[in-house]
Amino acid sequence: MDPSLASSQNLTSDSVVDLNVIIDPKSISKLEVEPDTADDWENIQLHAGMLESQIISQTRAIALDQRLILYISGSIKANLKVLKVEPEVRYGLLSPFAEIAIASKTRRQQTKKSTSARSASRARSSLDDSPTILLRGIPLPHPIFEETHNECLFEAHVNFHDISSSLPNTEYVEVSIVPGPKAKDTQGQSQLPPQGRSQYTSKIIAKLINNPKANGSVGLSRILSIALSLDRSVGQVVQLKKVNKPSDVKPIIAIQPIITESLPEVSKVSLSEDILIKKKEKLTQQKADILNSFLSLQLNNTVLTNSSKIPIMQGLTKGGILKFKDESLKFVHLSGKNDFKIEIEEEVLIPKSESPQSIHTEVNRTDYPIGQEEILKKIEKAVRRGNIGALVYGNSGSGKTLIVNEISQKLHDKGYFRINVDCYELSKIPVQNLKEKFELLFNRCSWHSPSLLLLEGIESIFPVESEQGDVSQTRQLTEFFIQSANSLNKNKTLTILATARSKESINSLLLSSHCIEETFSLQPPSKQIREKIITEYLKIHKLSFDKTYDSTQLSVDTEGFLPKDLKILADRIHHECIYDSIKTGKVPNLITNANFTKAIKDYTPSGLRGVKLQKSTTSWNDIGGLRDAKAILLETLEWPTKYAPIFKSATLRLRSGILLYGYPGCGKTLLASVISSQCGLNFISVKGPEILNKYIGASEQSIRELFERAQAAKPCILFFDEFDSIAPKRGHDSTGVTDRVVNQMLTQMDGAEGLDGVYVLAATSRPDLIDSALLRPGRLDKSVICDLPDFEDRLDIIRSITRKMNLSDDVRLDEISGKADGFSGADLQGVCYNAYLKAVHRKLDLEKLEMEGKAEKGTEAEVHEFFQLCFNEKTPDVIKTTEKNKLSKQVELLLQSSKVIGENKETITKIHKKEPNVHITHLDFITALDDTKPSISQSEKAKLGGIYHKFIAERDGNMQDGSSGTEVGARTTLA
């Protein structure tokens, strides 16, 4: 739509318009218009010659009281108003041969006499002004006021002591809303369409009621707040103006029902008598319903204002506008129930946002942050101090919105004005426009103080400053926001409550400038809270767990679930119960183990989506030896999860870190992979060098993100392979990257917040290179050696590896174990696989020989002889050469097809054979053992043995500090 046309119709970019299709409009033959201003009339006079043709060429659709914009020449335009059309219709199409009449509009010359008369009138009106007072409005019901008011009476509850000087001896007042700051594009413009504008008044007469609790505020009864277009909005500035006591008369009340959508135009055709009777009966019934509704409101001993909005009631589905037939009456007092008569008038169209509500509308609160009472108390205690900023951060689905909405409701109950801002939507606006938006928000907060500014997703408009991108605009916007908030807090009360995914994702200026002073982290709920949350959500569906259901299993299966995940799980359980009820025909009310198992199957909680979790199919039976290491790992990782109530009662901090060290190839990484599948824990594997980054701060950020992923996936094992490459002794890295990584690891593994449900498992073959601060209790509590296997361990390893192999009866595993002295677990695995390959080669050679033998037999049988059988004397004795060749080709085809069928049968027979036909003999093992050499040489074994011996038995406080030697020839690195 053209901007000038939209402006003439008082439409803004957010206005809602109705479009109706008009079929067969009338043709207009004569049009009378009038210029809006004298300037428009002068432009019309200057271009009178081309005016008529311009109107006809630019305008087709015409309606009464329509505003026309006529572009005369270039940028010259004139605004016209339609006064009259012929024939007399509401709208139609302008005929190309229509007659157009334009009324003149001359400038009015002001005389000294008229000017002085107006000045005198203004002076008299200013002298006659009644006393007024401004107070903060609070729509009732509200916790600040006692439940003693009547919702159906026009009453204003104030403390008479506060208004005694401004409004002495006042019984009735005129109540109106003082508009606050608005956006520039809507300043001073009404949002109502032309038809609904000025249809209802914004000044309502009400009776004053004394309420000692109304300190500096005025409580507006429910029907009064509806008439003032206030829908439970606390903090609006209300003006109270003294008026005389209304007169007691018996008015005739006219009700205009409100509609929010225009009805389709009905063609003017003659209606049948039956339709007219039904329409009359409908109006009579509507009138009776409205009369009964008025009587039920008990509008006796109250005051009514002309052109005031009335709430939704029986007969008025969208509310209505109350008017007096006697227009001279501004307001009247009703002293009895039968002191008025009611008439129904034509419907009036107003925007849906301006339509009134019902008196008895209750705020339904469906969601409540279950189990978050402790953090709610902390946040409420912090924000009640006023002039403070608080940040609530947590993963998506952790309940940030529920918690801040609950805090917002608590502050609303204390009389705070609330502004809720979705920062994700604001991030789409240019930065310059964002400054204007925040300036308007702060002006509104100042006008309605005390105020609460709720910013959801604050990291989208105030992100953390990155080194790669341009941060000048973000910094300017952040500084503008901080400066505006600080200047407002000097004189007004403003509380800022923001939400974000993490504290590190927002601009650090917000925290360093004390614009946001308090931060609150939302952690995944504990087992008891998870059980409480899912039980409460199931109560909504009128479901409960069966007595046979084990609630502890619920806690174990939902480990790592966030409140949103539990709500979705409750819905899935409800759907499963409904599905079962359809089969059985019973009403679903009890939840069985089967329902819960089906509901949680294949469901991934939000915290684990996008997290790369390694899954292993290896079991304890696949690992031979390492008996001590297995026992320690089970004690540290499996028992706290399996026997959670027992370990929870322990007063000491549980072990949460293990260092696996030992010779290369002795099963350190294999042990870690088995733990994830056997202990029921999530598993995140990290290779040492992959987290190092050349950019400053990037490596530390990788460490933080790893631990955040592990916290989201808890219970979780965070496994660092080749740990010595990322956590060496500090002081040996010229770039300082690994030093910063070690510092970050120290704070993450034993920081103030601790590790709850996250176990750190590190593997290395050089424990002497690891920084000693990481090896103290509280970080890597226990060091477990994976030593070279002895005879029994080697025998156990060989049995584990060959468990799924087909061994011959002559295989003696104890002899093989005895001859494999000095072999690691990886070496023994290589020996077994080499023996298996030798058996496979032997089997293939035998099959090849068998196939060659069959081929030779087949070649001898390829010579065919043909005999001719004579059955009658007419058959010739000799076959012709051409016929003989033809018969030979047919025989070859038959032989080939029979050969293919035989091969297919043999293949199918082999496929269906389930028993393996590769047998490993003792000789295969001996040959493989002779061909395989130990991967660890004697010198390296002695070197590592000495390192491990010092690490276990002779370690003292005088270990190397990592500083390089100063003498000539001293090495400068620990590698």
Summary of the structure (lengths in Angstrom):
residues: 975
radius of gyration: 44.7
end to end distance: 74.0
largest distance: 152.4
contacts: 2778
relative contact order: 0.05
helix: 41%
strand: 19%
